[in-house]
Amino acid sequence: MKTQMERNGIVVLTEEAAQEVSRSPLWNDDLRPTTWQEHSWKGINFATLWIGMCLCIPSYTMASGMIALGMNWWQAVGTIFLGNVIVLIPILLNSHAGTKFGIPYPVFARLWFGDKGAHIPTLARALVAAGWFGINTWIGTEAIDTLLMASFSSWSNLPGHTAIVFVLFWILNIGIAYRGPEAIKKLSAVAAPVVGISSVILLIWAFTDAGGWGPILETPSKFETTGEFLKVFFPSLTGVIGFWATLALNIPDFCRYAQSQKSQMVAQSFSLPITMTVFSFIGIAVTSATIVIFGQAIWDPVQLLAKFPPFVILLGTIIIVISSVTINVGANVVAPARAIENLYPKRITFGIGAIITGLFAILLQPWYIMSNFGNYIFGWLGTYAALLGPIDGIAIADYWLVRRRQLHLKELYEPNGRYNYANGFNKNGMYALIVGVAIPVLGLFIPPLRFLWDNAWTFGLFIAIGVYTYLMKNDQSVLKEGEYEQITLFDSKHNRPTEIAK
C-alpha cells in the first residue's frame, strides 16, 4: 500500500494510510498530519504572527537590563538584533519539517526521542511555556488593574481586586487558546497592526514632549575595555537567543499549515529580527524621554500608562491586553497543550491541554516571580536556554544530517514502527541531550570555563548536533535507498515528478 504523497514539496498521507493509522493510540485529530487543503497559511499570516508575538512588554523592556549592566543604547539594540538573527536559523531549519510533513512538534520529537521518549523534550518545552504564560497573564492583569484604579477610586479598596482581574484575564486567554491555531491566526491579524501603530504613536509622543530623545541615548557605554564589554555581551546574547529558543522548537506547530517553504521562510526572516530590534529601540527611546518628562526612567509601560488621563489608560490597556493575549496564545499555549495532548492522544484534546497549561501556570505563581522582573527574565532565559539549546541541536541534526529530510510519515503514528526504537525511547537522543546540557553546566562550577555557561545555548546546540549525528550513524530507523517507489504526479509549481512512498 502506498502511504504518502508529495506535491510542491509538501507530503501528506494517502487516504487509505490515514484511515488505517487513525486507530493508533498515537493518533488524534490535532496530532495527525495536515492535508493539502489545510496548508492555507500565507506569508502574511506568519509575518503578523511574529509581529504580534514580538510586540509585547518583555520585548519592550528587554534592552533595559543590558543598559542597566552598562551598555549604551546601540550596543543593547545590536545585541538584540544579533541574537534574533542567530535564533532565526534553528527556527527556519525546524520550520522546514513542519511545512513539508505537516506534523506538530510532539510528533516531530518522536523522530529523535521515540514515541515515548518524545515526552522529554515536549514537556521541557511545556514547562518553560507555562512559566511564560503566567508571566504574560500577570502583565495583562497589572495593566487592567491600573486602568480600573485610575477610572474608579473605589476599585483599589475592593479586597482581592487584582486577583479578580487575574482570574478573568486568565479565562480570556484560555478561552481563545481553546479554539486552536486558527483562532491564533485571526488574533494575530488584528494584533499586529494595532500594537504596531500604537508603538509608533508612543514614540512620536515621547520625542515631541521631551523635545528630543532624552539622556539615555546620549549616555556612553560604561565599559572601558573590550574584555569588560564581552563579559556582559555574551550572557546578554544568550538571553536574547533564549527568548525565542522556545519557538525554535515548536515552530512546526504553526508551519504545518504553511502554503509553501518559501512563503514561511521569507516572512519569518524579515518579521522576527526587524520587529524585535525596532520595538526594543522604541522602548529605549521612550524610556529616555520619560527622564525628561517625568524626572525618572520608566521602563515598564504599565507604570508609564498610569501617568496618563483615564481615557488614554483605557486605550493603552486595550492595546496591552491584545499584545499579552497574542503572545500568550501563540507562543505559550500551543506547545504545552500539544505536549499534554501527546501524553494520551485518544483522551486528551488540544483544548483540554490548553486548560491544563493555564492551571499549571497558576501553580508557578507568576505574581511572586514578577516581583523581581529583571533578574527573572534575564537569569531564567539563560538557564532554560541551556536546556533548550541541545534539544534544538538534536532536532536539527536528526532532520537535516541523519535523515536528510526524508521520513516515513505513517510510522510516526505506529507504536511498533521504525521510530519506536527501544520500547519507545531513542537512547541516542537522551545521551546527546545529557552531554549537551552537562558540558555548559561545567562553566557554573569551574571559573575558567565560565564562557561555556555564558554561551550555554550555542555550545549546547553544537555539542548535541555532533554527539547525536555520531551516535545515529547507520541507525535502523533511517530510510534506506530503495524504500521509496517512484511514480509520476504532476507538480504544477515546479513542473517535475513527485513521489508516493510505500
Solvent accessible surface area in square Angstrom, and as a share of the most:
residue,aa,sasa,rsa
1,M,124,0.55
2,K,71,0.30
3,T,8,0.05
4,Q,6,0.03
5,M,46,0.20
6,E,28,0.13
7,R,92,0.33
8,N,45,0.23
9,G,17,0.16
10,I,8,0.04
11,V,4,0.02
12,V,8,0.05
13,L,19,0.09
14,T,10,0.06
15,E,141,0.63
16,E,105,0.47
17,A,0,0.00
18,A,27,0.21
19,Q,123,0.55
20,E,76,0.34
21,V,6,0.03
22,S,38,0.24
23,R,175,0.64
24,S,13,0.08
25,P,76,0.48
26,L,25,0.13
27,W,23,0.08
28,N,20,0.10
29,D,102,0.53
30,D,42,0.22
31,L,0,0.00
32,R,47,0.17
33,P,7,0.04
34,T,4,0.02
35,T,54,0.32
36,W,52,0.18
37,Q,150,0.67
38,E,56,0.25
39,H,13,0.06
40,S,46,0.30
41,W,1,0.00
42,K,111,0.47
43,G,17,0.17
44,I,110,0.56
45,N,24,0.12
46,F,0,0.00
47,A,19,0.15
48,T,19,0.11
49,L,1,0.00
50,W,0,0.00
51,I,50,0.26
52,G,0,0.00
53,M,0,0.00
54,C,0,0.00
55,L,9,0.04
56,C,4,0.02
57,I,15,0.07
58,P,1,0.01
59,S,0,0.00
60,Y,5,0.02
61,T,8,0.05
62,M,2,0.01
63,A,0,0.00
64,S,18,0.12
65,G,18,0.17
66,M,1,0.00
67,I,29,0.15
68,A,80,0.62
69,L,111,0.55
70,G,2,0.02
71,M,5,0.02
72,N,16,0.08
73,W,78,0.27
74,W,149,0.52
75,Q,27,0.12
76,A,0,0.00
77,V,19,0.11
78,G,37,0.36
79,T,2,0.01
80,I,0,0.00
81,F,91,0.38
82,L,76,0.38
83,G,0,0.00
84,N,0,0.00
85,V,52,0.30
86,I,47,0.24
87,V,0,0.00
88,L,17,0.08
89,I,101,0.51
90,P,3,0.02
91,I,0,0.00
92,L,32,0.16
93,L,48,0.24
94,N,1,0.00
95,S,0,0.00
96,H,32,0.14
97,A,0,0.00
98,G,0,0.00
99,T,0,0.00
100,K,15,0.07
101,F,1,0.00
102,G,0,0.00
103,I,0,0.00
104,P,0,0.00
105,Y,1,0.00
106,P,0,0.00
107,V,0,0.00
108,F,0,0.00
109,A,0,0.00
110,R,1,0.00
111,L,0,0.00
112,W,0,0.00
113,F,0,0.00
114,G,0,0.00
115,D,10,0.05
116,K,105,0.44
117,G,0,0.00
118,A,0,0.00
119,H,43,0.19
120,I,67,0.34
121,P,0,0.00
122,T,0,0.00
123,L,72,0.36
124,A,16,0.13
125,R,1,0.00
126,A,9,0.07
127,L,92,0.46
128,V,5,0.03
129,A,0,0.00
130,A,3,0.02
131,G,3,0.03
132,W,14,0.05
133,F,1,0.00
134,G,2,0.02
135,I,0,0.00
136,N,1,0.01
137,T,0,0.00
138,W,38,0.13
139,I,5,0.02
140,G,0,0.00
141,T,0,0.00
142,E,61,0.27
143,A,0,0.00
144,I,37,0.19
145,D,8,0.04
146,T,19,0.11
147,L,22,0.11
148,L,40,0.20
149,M,79,0.35
150,A,47,0.36
151,S,46,0.30
152,F,123,0.51
153,S,102,0.66
154,S,77,0.50
155,W,46,0.16
156,S,54,0.35
157,N,120,0.61
158,L,71,0.35
159,P,116,0.73
160,G,46,0.45
161,H,31,0.14
162,T,35,0.21
163,A,59,0.46
164,I,75,0.38
165,V,6,0.04
166,F,13,0.06
167,V,77,0.44
168,L,113,0.56
169,F,4,0.02
170,W,34,0.12
171,I,94,0.48
172,L,81,0.40
173,N,0,0.00
174,I,12,0.06
175,G,39,0.37
176,I,38,0.19
177,A,0,0.00
178,Y,116,0.44
179,R,186,0.68
180,G,6,0.06
181,P,15,0.09
182,E,78,0.35
183,A,16,0.12
184,I,1,0.00
185,K,42,0.18
186,K,140,0.59
187,L,32,0.16
188,S,1,0.01
189,A,50,0.39
190,V,85,0.49
191,A,0,0.00
192,A,6,0.05
193,P,65,0.41
194,V,53,0.30
195,V,6,0.04
196,G,22,0.21
197,I,110,0.56
198,S,24,0.15
199,S,10,0.07
200,V,78,0.45
201,I,108,0.55
202,L,45,0.22
203,L,33,0.16
204,I,105,0.53
205,W,51,0.18
206,A,0,0.00
207,F,94,0.39
208,T,92,0.54
209,D,83,0.43
210,A,17,0.13
211,G,71,0.68
212,G,17,0.16
213,W,92,0.32
214,G,14,0.13
215,P,52,0.32
216,I,18,0.09
217,L,29,0.14
218,E,142,0.64
219,T,65,0.38
220,P,101,0.63
221,S,29,0.19
222,K,141,0.60
223,F,37,0.16
224,E,156,0.70
225,T,80,0.46
226,T,99,0.57
227,G,39,0.37
228,E,78,0.35
229,F,41,0.17
230,L,66,0.33
231,K,156,0.66
232,V,27,0.15
233,F,28,0.12
234,F,73,0.31
235,P,53,0.33
236,S,6,0.04
237,L,16,0.08
238,T,8,0.04
239,G,2,0.02
240,V,1,0.00
241,I,3,0.01
242,G,0,0.00
243,F,9,0.04
244,W,4,0.02
245,A,0,0.00
246,T,7,0.04
247,L,0,0.00
248,A,0,0.00
249,L,0,0.00
250,N,0,0.00
251,I,0,0.00
252,P,0,0.00
253,D,0,0.00
254,F,0,0.00
255,C,0,0.00
256,R,5,0.02
257,Y,28,0.11
258,A,0,0.00
259,Q,81,0.36
260,S,16,0.10
261,Q,34,0.15
262,K,147,0.62
263,S,28,0.18
264,Q,0,0.00
265,M,76,0.34
266,V,73,0.42
267,A,12,0.10
268,Q,0,0.00
269,S,36,0.23
270,F,129,0.54
271,S,11,0.07
272,L,0,0.00
273,P,7,0.05
274,I,88,0.45
275,T,17,0.10
276,M,0,0.00
277,T,22,0.13
278,V,80,0.46
279,F,16,0.07
280,S,0,0.00
281,F,51,0.21
282,I,8,0.04
283,G,0,0.00
284,I,0,0.00
285,A,0,0.00
286,V,0,0.00
287,T,0,0.00
288,S,0,0.00
289,A,0,0.00
290,T,0,0.00
291,I,54,0.27
292,V,80,0.46
293,I,51,0.26
294,F,66,0.27
295,G,63,0.60
296,Q,93,0.42
297,A,47,0.37
298,I,8,0.04
299,W,55,0.19
300,D,41,0.21
301,P,19,0.12
302,V,11,0.06
303,Q,111,0.49
304,L,5,0.03
305,L,16,0.08
306,A,55,0.43
307,K,96,0.41
308,F,43,0.18
309,P,80,0.51
310,P,70,0.44
311,F,134,0.56
312,V,59,0.34
313,I,1,0.01
314,L,74,0.37
315,L,82,0.41
316,G,13,0.13
317,T,4,0.02
318,I,83,0.42
319,I,41,0.21
320,I,19,0.10
321,V,24,0.14
322,I,35,0.18
323,S,7,0.05
324,S,4,0.02
325,V,4,0.02
326,T,1,0.01
327,I,8,0.04
328,N,0,0.00
329,V,1,0.00
330,G,0,0.00
331,A,4,0.03
332,N,7,0.04
333,V,0,0.00
334,V,1,0.00
335,A,1,0.00
336,P,2,0.01
337,A,0,0.00
338,R,2,0.01
339,A,0,0.00
340,I,19,0.10
341,E,0,0.00
342,N,4,0.02
343,L,83,0.41
344,Y,112,0.43
345,P,9,0.06
346,K,95,0.40
347,R,170,0.62
348,I,33,0.17
349,T,67,0.39
350,F,8,0.03
351,G,6,0.06
352,I,70,0.36
353,G,0,0.00
354,A,0,0.00
355,I,65,0.33
356,I,69,0.35
357,T,1,0.01
358,G,0,0.00
359,L,93,0.46
360,F,79,0.33
361,A,1,0.01
362,I,56,0.29
363,L,130,0.65
364,L,58,0.29
365,Q,91,0.40
366,P,1,0.01
367,W,96,0.34
368,Y,159,0.60
369,I,36,0.18
370,M,26,0.11
371,S,90,0.58
372,N,82,0.42
373,F,55,0.23
374,G,38,0.36
375,N,107,0.55
376,Y,37,0.14
377,I,3,0.01
378,F,54,0.22
379,G,44,0.42
380,W,56,0.20
381,L,0,0.00
382,G,16,0.15
383,T,73,0.42
384,Y,9,0.03
385,A,0,0.00
386,A,4,0.03
387,L,57,0.29
388,L,0,0.00
389,G,0,0.00
390,P,0,0.00
391,I,0,0.00
392,D,0,0.00
393,G,0,0.00
394,I,0,0.00
395,A,0,0.00
396,I,14,0.07
397,A,0,0.00
398,D,0,0.00
399,Y,1,0.00
400,W,60,0.21
401,L,82,0.41
402,V,21,0.12
403,R,9,0.03
404,R,163,0.60
405,R,91,0.33
406,Q,69,0.31
407,L,1,0.00
408,H,24,0.11
409,L,0,0.00
410,K,15,0.07
411,E,31,0.14
412,L,2,0.01
413,Y,0,0.00
414,E,42,0.19
415,P,48,0.30
416,N,143,0.74
417,G,13,0.12
418,R,57,0.21
419,Y,5,0.02
420,N,26,0.13
421,Y,53,0.20
422,A,63,0.49
423,N,120,0.62
424,G,0,0.00
425,F,79,0.33
426,N,3,0.01
427,K,113,0.48
428,N,17,0.08
429,G,0,0.00
430,M,50,0.22
431,Y,110,0.42
432,A,0,0.00
433,L,19,0.09
434,I,110,0.56
435,V,52,0.30
436,G,0,0.00
437,V,38,0.22
438,A,49,0.38
439,I,59,0.30
440,P,0,0.00
441,V,44,0.25
442,L,80,0.40
443,G,1,0.01
444,L,77,0.38
445,F,151,0.63
446,I,70,0.36
447,P,110,0.69
448,P,107,0.67
449,L,55,0.27
450,R,110,0.40
451,F,103,0.43
452,L,18,0.09
453,W,39,0.14
454,D,22,0.11
455,N,20,0.10
456,A,0,0.00
457,W,7,0.02
458,T,49,0.28
459,F,69,0.29
460,G,0,0.00
461,L,11,0.05
462,F,132,0.55
463,I,36,0.18
464,A,0,0.00
465,I,29,0.15
466,G,42,0.40
467,V,39,0.22
468,Y,0,0.00
469,T,40,0.23
470,Y,146,0.55
471,L,60,0.30
472,M,2,0.01
473,K,125,0.53
474,N,136,0.70
475,D,28,0.15
476,Q,150,0.66
477,S,3,0.02
478,V,25,0.15
479,L,24,0.12
480,K,96,0.41
481,E,184,0.82
482,G,62,0.59
483,E,57,0.26
484,Y,39,0.15
485,E,62,0.28
486,Q,123,0.55
487,I,68,0.34
488,T,103,0.60
489,L,56,0.28
490,F,143,0.60
491,D,0,0.00
492,S,83,0.53
493,K,108,0.46
494,H,84,0.37
495,N,115,0.59
496,R,116,0.42
497,P,94,0.59
498,T,13,0.07
499,E,30,0.13
500,I,16,0.08
501,A,3,0.02
502,K,110,0.47
